[in-house]
Amino acid sequence: MLVVEPLELRFPYDLNKKISCSLELTNETNAYKAFNIEMMSPLPYCTEPGKGVVSPRSKCSVNVTLKPHDTSPRDIQHACKFIMRSTKVDELLCSEDLTKDMFIKEDGNVVDEVNVDVVFDA
């Protein structure tokens, strides 16, 4: 569906500082693809945009920001990941029209899932 790069986000470990990384989503198809990013982490992350539509043969950049925190990376190293889901949508659909139901695999709805791991550098 959508190519996600990188598959591993590397954050420098720095207590109580806001740190950002970027994901690049590439649509190599001739169809419109919607995406939704779900955070599976005990830490406070923000993704901008968290959902959207990628036009055919184009790219979209997503900024992932780790908000200030006071947790040791040893405590959360293996608990941090994101799930990026994508599905084919109509070209007239915009990001405001996207719902979580569109990203559920049921009734023939094809949804692709990509896991993005988070690693902290000392």
HELIX and SHEET records of a PDB file:
HELIX    1   1 PRO A   73  ILE A   76  1                                   4    
HELIX    2   2 SER A   95  ASP A   97  5                                   3    
HELIX    3   3 LYS A  100  PHE A  103  5                                   4    
SHEET    1   A 4 LEU A   2  GLU A   5  0                                        
SHEET    2   A 4 ILE A  19  ASN A  27 -1                                        
SHEET    3   A 4 SER A  58  LEU A  66 -1                                        
SHEET    4   A 4 TYR A  45  GLU A  48 -1                                        
SHEET    1   B 5 GLU A   8  PRO A  12  0                                        
SHEET    2   B 5 ASP A 112  ASP A 121  1                                        
SHEET    3   B 5 LYS A  81  VAL A  89 -1                                        
SHEET    4   B 5 TYR A  32  MET A  40 -1                                        
SHEET    5   B 5 LYS A  51  VAL A  54 -1                                        
END                                                                             
